Amino acid sequence: MSNIAGKAYAMNVVTPIKWYRAWINRLIFWAGGLPFFSSHLKGLTTLSLIHYARWALVSPRQFPRLDESQPKETIKYTYMFFFSNFNGSWNQYVDSFHMAIPAGLDLFWHKNIKYPNSIPLQPFHSYINHNQIWTNHYYNAYPLATSNDIKAAIAVKKKLKKFIELNNFDSPELFQKEYNKLLNDVQEHLNLMEPTPIVSLSAEAVEKRRTADHHRFRNRAASSS
Amino acid sequence: MGNISKNAYGMTLLCPIRQDDAAHSYSNLTRDCLETLPLHDNSPMAKVPNTYLCRLYVLDDVFYQGAPANEEHLKSKYLVFCTNFHGDRDTYLRGMWNAVQEDVKRIWGYCIAFDKVKTAGDFVAYAKQCQVTNSLFFNGSDGGPLDEQLKALYLRQEFTRFAFDNFGKSAVELQQAFREFVAIVQPDNLQTPTWAPGMTQETQQLQYSFHTAARKEEYA
Protein backbone atom coordinates (compact mmCIF):
# COMPACT_ATOMS: atom_id res chain seq x y z
CA MET A 1 0.00 0.00 0.00
CA SER A 2 1.55 3.26 -1.00
CA ASN A 3 0.42 6.70 -2.00
CA ILE A 4 3.89 7.52 -3.27
CA ALA A 5 5.61 6.74 -6.56
CA GLY A 6 8.93 8.54 -6.91
CA LYS A 7 8.26 12.24 -6.48
CA ALA A 8 4.49 11.95 -6.88
CA TYR A 9 1.85 11.49 -4.17
CA ALA A 10 -1.60 10.07 -4.93
CA MET A 11 -4.44 11.55 -2.89
CA ASN A 12 -7.96 10.06 -2.92
CA VAL A 13 -10.75 11.79 -1.06
CA VAL A 14 -14.42 10.73 -1.10
CA THR A 15 -16.98 13.07 0.47
CA PRO A 16 -20.79 13.09 0.61
CA ILE A 17 -23.13 15.86 -0.46
CA LYS A 18 -26.92 16.04 -0.33
CA TRP A 19 -28.34 15.00 -3.71
CA TYR A 20 -30.47 18.13 -4.07
CA ARG A 21 -27.43 20.34 -3.60
CA ALA A 22 -25.12 18.43 -5.95
CA TRP A 23 -26.45 20.25 -9.03
CA ILE A 24 -24.93 23.49 -7.70
CA ASN A 25 -21.52 21.77 -7.47
CA ARG A 26 -21.95 20.42 -10.99
CA LEU A 27 -22.67 23.96 -12.13
CA ILE A 28 -19.57 25.26 -10.34
CA PHE A 29 -17.36 22.65 -11.99
CA TRP A 30 -18.98 23.26 -15.38
CA ALA A 31 -18.36 27.00 -15.04
CA GLY A 32 -14.80 26.29 -13.88
CA GLY A 33 -14.14 24.67 -17.24
CA LEU A 34 -15.29 27.71 -19.23
CA PRO A 35 -12.57 30.11 -20.48
CA PHE A 36 -14.21 33.08 -18.71
CA PHE A 37 -14.19 31.35 -15.32
CA SER A 38 -11.00 29.38 -15.78
CA SER A 39 -9.05 32.45 -14.66
CA HIS A 40 -10.47 31.66 -11.21
CA LEU A 41 -8.56 28.37 -11.42
CA LYS A 42 -5.33 30.25 -11.93
CA GLY A 43 -4.37 29.26 -8.40
CA LEU A 44 -4.23 25.64 -9.55
CA THR A 45 -1.72 26.61 -12.24
CA THR A 46 0.22 28.59 -9.67
CA LEU A 47 0.35 25.40 -7.63
CA SER A 48 2.67 23.97 -10.24
CA LEU A 49 3.32 20.94 -8.02
CA ILE A 50 0.23 19.24 -9.48
CA HIS A 51 0.60 16.77 -12.36
CA TYR A 52 -3.10 15.99 -12.72
CA ALA A 53 -6.17 16.42 -10.53
CA ARG A 54 -9.86 15.66 -10.98
CA TRP A 55 -13.22 15.81 -9.30
CA ALA A 56 -16.08 13.44 -10.15
CA LEU A 57 -19.59 13.75 -8.70
CA VAL A 58 -21.33 10.38 -8.55
CA SER A 59 -25.02 10.19 -7.66
CA PRO A 60 -26.45 6.94 -6.18
CA ARG A 61 -27.83 5.79 -9.54
CA GLN A 62 -24.50 6.51 -11.26
CA PHE A 63 -22.62 3.84 -9.27
CA PRO A 64 -22.17 1.18 -11.96
CA ARG A 65 -24.51 -1.81 -11.69
CA LEU A 66 -23.43 -4.44 -14.20
CA ASP A 67 -25.55 -7.42 -13.35
CA GLU A 68 -28.92 -8.29 -11.82
CA SER A 69 -27.05 -10.23 -9.13
CA GLN A 70 -25.40 -7.01 -7.95
CA PRO A 71 -27.53 -5.38 -5.22
CA LYS A 72 -28.81 -1.89 -5.99
CA GLU A 73 -27.12 0.90 -4.05
CA THR A 74 -29.46 2.37 -1.45
CA ILE A 75 -27.32 5.37 -0.46
CA LYS A 76 -28.98 8.77 -0.49
CA TYR A 77 -26.03 11.12 -0.76
CA THR A 78 -24.17 12.00 -3.94
CA TYR A 79 -20.43 11.39 -3.50
CA MET A 80 -17.60 13.59 -4.71
CA PHE A 81 -14.44 11.69 -5.67
CA PHE A 82 -11.27 13.77 -5.68
CA PHE A 83 -8.02 12.43 -7.11
CA SER A 84 -4.75 14.33 -7.22
CA ASN A 85 -1.19 13.57 -8.34
CA PHE A 86 1.22 16.05 -6.83
CA ASN A 87 4.86 16.52 -5.82
CA GLY A 88 5.90 16.79 -2.21
CA SER A 89 4.41 15.67 1.07
CA TRP A 90 0.77 15.54 2.16
CA ASN A 91 1.27 18.53 4.48
CA GLN A 92 2.98 20.63 1.82
CA TYR A 93 0.17 19.97 -0.61
CA VAL A 94 -2.79 20.54 1.68
CA ASP A 95 -1.16 23.64 3.16
CA SER A 96 -0.36 25.04 -0.30
CA PHE A 97 -3.95 24.55 -1.42
CA HIS A 98 -5.21 26.16 1.77
CA MET A 99 -2.92 29.18 1.30
CA ALA A 100 -3.13 29.65 -2.49
CA ILE A 101 -6.80 29.03 -3.32
CA PRO A 102 -8.89 28.93 -0.13
CA ALA A 103 -11.90 30.42 -1.92
CA GLY A 104 -11.53 27.94 -4.78
CA LEU A 105 -11.47 25.02 -2.32
CA ASP A 106 -14.61 26.28 -0.62
CA LEU A 107 -16.30 26.43 -4.03
CA PHE A 108 -15.22 22.91 -5.04
CA TRP A 109 -16.35 21.43 -1.70
CA HIS A 110 -19.40 23.71 -1.54
CA LYS A 111 -21.97 22.31 0.93
CA ASN A 112 -20.26 18.93 1.21
CA ILE A 113 -21.46 17.36 4.45
CA LYS A 114 -19.49 18.70 7.42
CA TYR A 115 -16.95 20.48 5.18
CA PRO A 116 -15.36 22.93 7.64
CA ASN A 117 -14.07 25.43 5.00
CA SER A 118 -10.39 25.64 4.12
CA ILE A 119 -9.66 28.26 6.78
CA PRO A 120 -8.70 27.64 9.57
CA LEU A 121 -6.22 24.94 8.64
CA GLN A 122 -6.55 22.28 11.36
CA PRO A 123 -10.25 21.42 10.82
CA PHE A 124 -9.52 21.27 7.07
CA HIS A 125 -6.62 18.85 7.72
CA SER A 126 -8.90 16.68 9.86
CA TYR A 127 -11.61 16.67 7.19
CA ILE A 128 -9.22 15.52 4.45
CA ASN A 129 -7.62 12.93 6.76
CA HIS A 130 -11.01 11.52 7.74
CA ASN A 131 -12.13 11.10 4.12
CA GLN A 132 -8.90 9.97 2.50
CA ILE A 133 -8.50 6.46 1.06
CA TRP A 134 -5.11 4.80 0.62
CA THR A 135 -3.94 3.69 -2.81
CA ASN A 136 -3.17 0.00 -3.32
CA HIS A 137 -1.09 0.39 -6.48
CA TYR A 138 0.33 3.65 -7.80
CA TYR A 139 2.25 3.98 -11.04
CA ASN A 140 4.15 7.04 -12.26
CA ALA A 141 5.84 7.08 -15.70
CA TYR A 142 8.48 9.54 -14.43
CA PRO A 143 9.33 8.90 -10.77
CA LEU A 144 12.50 11.02 -11.07
CA ALA A 145 10.67 14.10 -12.34
CA THR A 146 8.33 16.65 -10.87
CA SER A 147 5.57 18.35 -12.81
CA ASN A 148 7.85 21.38 -13.18
CA ASP A 149 10.66 19.16 -14.50
CA ILE A 150 8.38 17.95 -17.29
CA LYS A 151 7.32 21.47 -18.28
CA ALA A 152 10.96 22.62 -18.19
CA ALA A 153 12.10 19.62 -20.22
CA ILE A 154 9.53 20.32 -22.93
CA ALA A 155 10.76 23.93 -23.14
CA VAL A 156 14.43 22.85 -23.35
CA LYS A 157 13.72 20.24 -26.01
CA LYS A 158 11.87 22.74 -28.17
CA LYS A 159 14.63 25.36 -27.98
CA LEU A 160 17.47 22.87 -28.36
CA LYS A 161 15.94 21.36 -31.49
CA LYS A 162 15.34 24.79 -32.98
CA PHE A 163 18.98 25.72 -32.24
CA ILE A 164 20.22 22.57 -33.98
CA GLU A 165 17.99 23.21 -37.00
CA LEU A 166 18.96 26.88 -37.40
CA ASN A 167 22.72 26.51 -37.00
CA ASN A 168 24.89 24.98 -39.67
CA PHE A 169 27.92 25.28 -37.37
CA ASP A 170 30.21 26.65 -40.13
CA SER A 171 32.10 29.03 -37.88
CA PRO A 172 33.09 27.97 -34.32
CA GLU A 173 32.93 31.61 -33.14
CA LEU A 174 29.42 32.09 -34.51
CA PHE A 175 28.43 28.76 -33.00
CA GLN A 176 29.74 29.80 -29.59
CA LYS A 177 27.85 33.10 -29.76
CA GLU A 178 24.58 31.35 -30.61
CA TYR A 179 25.21 28.63 -28.05
CA ASN A 180 25.67 31.23 -25.31
CA LYS A 181 22.38 32.83 -26.36
CA LEU A 182 20.69 29.44 -26.13
CA LEU A 183 22.19 28.82 -22.71
CA ASN A 184 21.03 32.20 -21.52
CA ASP A 185 17.58 31.43 -22.84
CA VAL A 186 17.15 27.99 -21.21
CA GLN A 187 19.20 28.38 -18.04
CA GLU A 188 16.12 28.71 -15.85
CA HIS A 189 14.97 25.30 -17.10
CA LEU A 190 18.23 23.40 -16.55
CA ASN A 191 18.64 21.13 -13.56
CA LEU A 192 19.87 17.61 -12.86
CA MET A 193 17.10 15.29 -11.75
CA GLU A 194 18.01 12.79 -9.02
CA PRO A 195 16.00 10.19 -7.10
CA THR A 196 16.22 12.57 -4.12
CA PRO A 197 14.63 14.34 -2.39
CA ILE A 198 12.47 11.44 -1.27
CA VAL A 199 8.96 12.30 -0.17
CA SER A 200 8.92 10.11 2.90
CA LEU A 201 11.40 7.88 4.74
CA SER A 202 8.70 5.35 5.58
CA ALA A 203 7.69 5.11 1.91
CA GLU A 204 11.33 4.46 1.03
CA ALA A 205 11.54 1.74 3.68
CA VAL A 206 8.38 0.08 2.36
CA GLU A 207 9.75 0.19 -1.16
CA LYS A 208 13.06 -1.41 -0.11
CA ARG A 209 11.20 -4.19 1.70
CA ARG A 210 8.92 -4.81 -1.27
CA THR A 211 11.85 -4.94 -3.69
CA ALA A 212 13.60 -7.46 -1.40
CA ASP A 213 10.36 -9.51 -1.15
CA HIS A 214 10.02 -9.44 -4.92
CA HIS A 215 13.59 -10.73 -5.42
CA ARG A 216 13.09 -13.39 -2.76
CA PHE A 217 9.87 -14.52 -4.45
CA ARG A 218 11.56 -14.68 -7.86
CA ASN A 219 14.57 -16.60 -6.49
CA ARG A 220 12.26 -19.07 -4.75
CA ALA A 221 10.24 -19.52 -7.95
CA ALA A 222 13.45 -20.05 -9.97
CA SER A 223 14.89 -22.58 -7.52
CA SER A 224 11.65 -24.58 -7.31
CA SER A 225 11.25 -24.82 -11.12
CA MET B 1 -15.94 17.81 -21.23
CA GLY B 2 -14.50 16.86 -17.84
CA ASN B 3 -12.59 13.84 -19.07
CA ILE B 4 -10.32 15.69 -21.50
CA SER B 5 -7.85 18.52 -20.95
CA LYS B 6 -5.49 19.57 -23.76
CA ASN B 7 -4.46 16.18 -25.19
CA ALA B 8 -4.72 14.29 -21.93
CA TYR B 9 -7.60 12.03 -20.93
CA GLY B 10 -8.57 11.39 -17.31
CA MET B 11 -10.48 8.12 -17.01
CA THR B 12 -12.23 7.13 -13.78
CA LEU B 13 -13.67 3.63 -13.44
CA LEU B 14 -15.70 2.25 -10.54
CA CYS B 15 -15.76 -1.52 -11.08
CA PRO B 16 -18.09 -3.46 -8.76
CA ILE B 17 -16.45 -6.44 -7.05
CA ARG B 18 -18.31 -9.73 -6.53
CA GLN B 19 -20.11 -10.16 -3.21
CA ASP B 20 -18.16 -12.11 -0.62
CA ASP B 21 -19.20 -15.71 -0.06
CA ALA B 22 -18.56 -18.04 2.87
CA ALA B 23 -15.13 -19.00 1.59
CA HIS B 24 -13.82 -15.85 -0.09
CA SER B 25 -13.56 -12.14 0.35
CA TYR B 26 -13.20 -10.99 -3.24
CA SER B 27 -12.38 -7.42 -2.25
CA ASN B 28 -9.48 -8.70 -0.13
CA LEU B 29 -8.30 -10.94 -2.94
CA THR B 30 -8.38 -7.93 -5.28
CA ARG B 31 -6.50 -5.84 -2.73
CA ASP B 32 -3.89 -8.58 -2.30
CA CYS B 33 -3.43 -8.69 -6.04
CA LEU B 34 -2.89 -4.92 -6.22
CA GLU B 35 -0.54 -4.90 -3.24
CA THR B 36 1.76 -7.49 -4.79
CA LEU B 37 2.04 -5.89 -8.23
CA PRO B 38 5.65 -4.95 -9.02
CA LEU B 39 6.40 -1.23 -8.80
CA HIS B 40 7.73 1.49 -11.11
CA ASP B 41 9.32 0.22 -14.34
CA ASN B 42 8.29 -3.33 -13.37
CA SER B 43 4.63 -2.35 -12.94
CA PRO B 44 2.38 -3.76 -15.66
CA MET B 45 1.21 -0.17 -16.25
CA ALA B 46 4.73 0.73 -17.46
CA LYS B 47 3.98 -1.41 -20.52
CA VAL B 48 0.68 0.34 -21.28
CA PRO B 49 1.32 2.93 -23.98
CA ASN B 50 0.94 6.61 -23.04
CA THR B 51 0.14 6.14 -19.33
CA TYR B 52 1.35 9.19 -17.37
CA LEU B 53 0.15 8.35 -13.88
CA CYS B 54 -2.45 5.88 -12.67
CA ARG B 55 -3.67 4.28 -9.48
CA LEU B 56 -5.85 1.43 -8.32
CA TYR B 57 -7.56 1.01 -4.98
CA VAL B 58 -10.42 -0.87 -3.40
CA LEU B 59 -13.31 1.26 -2.17
CA ASP B 60 -14.79 -0.74 0.71
CA ASP B 61 -17.37 1.79 1.82
CA VAL B 62 -18.15 5.46 2.19
CA PHE B 63 -17.32 7.41 5.35
CA TYR B 64 -19.79 8.43 8.01
CA GLN B 65 -19.39 12.12 8.80
CA GLY B 66 -20.93 11.99 12.30
CA ALA B 67 -24.26 13.34 13.58
CA PRO B 68 -26.45 14.85 12.24
CA ALA B 69 -25.34 13.31 8.93
CA ASN B 70 -27.03 10.10 7.81
CA GLU B 71 -25.06 6.92 8.22
CA GLU B 72 -25.13 4.91 5.01
CA HIS B 73 -23.15 2.10 3.45
CA LEU B 74 -22.40 0.82 -0.02
CA LYS B 75 -23.94 -2.50 -1.02
CA SER B 76 -20.95 -3.38 -3.21
CA LYS B 77 -17.22 -2.82 -2.97
CA TYR B 78 -15.56 -1.21 -5.97
CA LEU B 79 -12.20 -1.45 -7.66
CA VAL B 80 -11.36 2.16 -8.49
CA PHE B 81 -9.08 2.76 -11.49
CA CYS B 82 -7.98 6.33 -12.07
CA THR B 83 -5.64 6.87 -15.00
CA ASN B 84 -4.21 9.89 -16.84
CA PHE B 85 -2.99 9.27 -20.37
CA HIS B 86 -2.38 10.79 -23.77
CA GLY B 87 -4.85 10.12 -26.56
CA ASP B 88 -8.38 8.79 -26.77
CA ARG B 89 -10.03 6.34 -24.41
CA ASP B 90 -10.75 3.42 -26.73
CA THR B 91 -7.25 3.34 -28.25
CA TYR B 92 -5.77 3.47 -24.76
CA LEU B 93 -7.92 0.61 -23.46
CA ARG B 94 -7.16 -1.54 -26.50
CA GLY B 95 -3.45 -0.81 -26.04
CA MET B 96 -3.75 -1.77 -22.39
CA TRP B 97 -5.45 -5.06 -23.20
CA ASN B 98 -2.91 -5.90 -25.90
CA ALA B 99 0.08 -4.99 -23.71
CA VAL B 100 -0.84 -6.55 -20.36
CA GLN B 101 -3.83 -8.78 -20.92
CA GLU B 102 -2.79 -11.35 -18.28
CA ASP B 103 -2.31 -8.66 -15.63
CA VAL B 104 -5.65 -7.08 -16.51
CA LYS B 105 -7.35 -10.47 -16.08
CA ARG B 106 -5.66 -10.94 -12.69
CA ILE B 107 -6.51 -7.42 -11.42
CA TRP B 108 -10.13 -7.40 -12.59
CA GLY B 109 -10.61 -11.16 -12.07
CA TYR B 110 -12.99 -10.75 -9.11
CA CYS B 111 -15.11 -7.98 -10.61
CA ILE B 112 -18.73 -8.46 -11.59
CA ALA B 113 -19.26 -9.23 -15.31
CA PHE B 114 -15.54 -9.28 -16.05
CA ASP B 115 -15.77 -13.00 -16.82
CA LYS B 116 -17.47 -11.97 -20.08
CA VAL B 117 -14.42 -9.95 -21.19
CA LYS B 118 -12.51 -12.03 -23.73
CA THR B 119 -11.20 -9.50 -26.26
CA ALA B 120 -9.89 -5.93 -26.45
CA GLY B 121 -13.33 -4.86 -27.72
CA ASP B 122 -15.02 -6.51 -24.72
CA PHE B 123 -12.61 -4.70 -22.40
CA VAL B 124 -13.50 -1.34 -23.96
CA ALA B 125 -17.22 -2.09 -23.60
CA TYR B 126 -16.75 -3.21 -19.98
CA ALA B 127 -14.74 -0.07 -19.09
CA LYS B 128 -17.43 2.16 -20.62
CA GLN B 129 -20.01 0.57 -18.33
CA CYS B 130 -17.85 1.27 -15.29
CA GLN B 131 -16.78 4.80 -16.25
CA VAL B 132 -17.98 7.84 -14.33
CA THR B 133 -17.63 11.26 -15.94
CA ASN B 134 -15.32 13.76 -14.29
CA SER B 135 -16.82 17.07 -13.30
CA LEU B 136 -13.47 18.82 -13.69
CA PHE B 137 -10.12 17.56 -14.95
CA PHE B 138 -7.02 19.65 -14.30
CA ASN B 139 -3.95 18.99 -16.43
CA GLY B 140 -0.73 20.52 -15.07
CA SER B 141 1.32 19.33 -18.03
CA ASP B 142 1.14 19.60 -21.86
CA GLY B 143 -0.75 16.37 -22.50
CA GLY B 144 1.72 15.37 -25.23
CA PRO B 145 2.61 11.79 -26.18
CA LEU B 146 4.52 10.02 -23.38
CA ASP B 147 7.51 9.16 -25.58
CA GLU B 148 7.90 12.88 -26.42
CA GLN B 149 7.83 13.76 -22.71
CA LEU B 150 10.33 11.05 -21.76
CA LYS B 151 12.66 12.12 -24.58
CA ALA B 152 12.37 15.72 -23.39
CA LEU B 153 13.33 14.68 -19.84
CA TYR B 154 16.30 12.73 -21.18
CA LEU B 155 17.44 15.65 -23.40
CA ARG B 156 17.13 18.18 -20.61
CA GLN B 157 19.11 15.97 -18.24
CA GLU B 158 21.91 15.42 -20.76
CA PHE B 159 21.99 19.01 -21.95
CA THR B 160 22.38 20.11 -18.33
CA ARG B 161 25.38 17.76 -18.05
CA PHE B 162 26.72 19.10 -21.35
CA ALA B 163 26.46 22.72 -20.20
CA PHE B 164 28.41 21.95 -16.99
CA ASP B 165 31.01 19.72 -18.66
CA ASN B 166 31.83 22.21 -21.39
CA PHE B 167 31.75 25.47 -19.50
CA GLY B 168 34.68 27.75 -20.45
CA LYS B 169 35.88 25.69 -23.43
CA SER B 170 37.20 27.34 -26.60
CA ALA B 171 34.85 27.86 -29.54
CA VAL B 172 36.45 25.03 -31.51
CA GLU B 173 36.31 22.56 -28.60
CA LEU B 174 32.77 23.57 -27.75
CA GLN B 175 31.54 23.09 -31.29
CA GLN B 176 33.23 19.69 -31.55
CA ALA B 177 31.76 18.62 -28.20
CA PHE B 178 28.29 19.76 -29.27
CA ARG B 179 28.50 17.77 -32.51
CA GLU B 180 29.35 14.68 -30.47
CA PHE B 181 26.55 15.47 -28.03
CA VAL B 182 23.94 15.68 -30.81
CA ALA B 183 25.22 12.44 -32.37
CA ILE B 184 24.88 10.65 -29.02
CA VAL B 185 21.56 12.01 -27.77
CA GLN B 186 19.79 11.91 -31.18
CA PRO B 187 17.13 14.55 -30.40
CA ASP B 188 14.73 13.34 -33.13
CA ASN B 189 14.89 9.68 -32.19
CA LEU B 190 12.09 8.95 -29.72
CA GLN B 191 13.00 5.29 -29.39
CA THR B 192 16.58 5.57 -28.16
CA PRO B 193 18.37 6.87 -26.22
CA THR B 194 15.60 7.95 -23.88
CA TRP B 195 14.14 7.36 -20.43
CA ALA B 196 12.08 4.23 -19.91
CA PRO B 197 8.54 4.59 -18.47
CA GLY B 198 8.64 4.22 -14.68
CA MET B 199 12.46 4.43 -14.53
CA THR B 200 13.71 5.21 -11.00
CA GLN B 201 17.41 5.63 -11.76
CA GLU B 202 19.57 6.43 -14.74
CA THR B 203 21.94 3.82 -16.10
CA GLN B 204 25.46 4.96 -17.02
CA GLN B 205 24.75 4.09 -20.65
CA LEU B 206 22.06 6.76 -20.76
CA GLN B 207 24.52 9.51 -19.88
CA TYR B 208 26.14 11.24 -22.83
CA SER B 209 29.39 11.80 -20.89
CA PHE B 210 29.76 8.02 -20.48
CA HIS B 211 29.86 7.71 -24.28
CA THR B 212 32.24 10.62 -24.85
CA ALA B 213 34.62 9.17 -22.21
CA ALA B 214 34.46 5.78 -23.91
CA ARG B 215 35.26 7.38 -27.26
CA LYS B 216 38.24 9.24 -25.84
CA GLU B 217 39.62 5.96 -24.49
CA GLU B 218 39.11 4.40 -27.89
CA TYR B 219 41.07 7.19 -29.63
CA ALA B 220 43.86 7.27 -26.99
Interface residues (C-beta under 8 A of the other chain):
Chain A: M1 S2 A5 G6 A8 A10 N12 V14 T15 P16 N25 R26 F29 W30 G32 G33 L41 L44 T45 S48 I50 H51 Y52 A53 R54 W55 A56 L57 V58 Q62 F63 P64 R65 L66 D67 S69 Q70 P71 K72 E73 T74 I75 K76 Y77 Y79 M80 F81 F83 N85 F108 I113 K114 H130 N131 I133 W134 T135 N136 H137 Y138 Y139 N140 A141 Y142 P143 L144 A145 S147 D149 I150 K151 A152 A153 I154 V156 K157 L160 K161 I164 F169 P172 E173 F175 Q176 Y179 L183 V186 H189 L190 N191 L192 M193 P195 E207 R210 T211 H214
Chain B: G2 A8 G10 T12 L14 C15 P16 Q19 R31 L34 E35 L37 P38 L39 H40 N42 S43 M45 A46 T51 Y52 L53 C54 R55 L56 Y57 V58 L59 V62 F63 Q65 G66 A69 N70 E72 H73 L74 K75 S76 Y78 V80 C82 N84 I112 A113 Q129 C130 V132 T133 N134 S135 L136 F137 F138 N139 G140 S141 D142 G144 L146 E148 Q149 L150 K151 A152 L153 L155 R156 Q157 F159 T160 R161 A163 S170 A171 V172 L174 Q175 F178 R179 V182 P187 D188 W195 P197 G198 M199 T200 Q201 E202
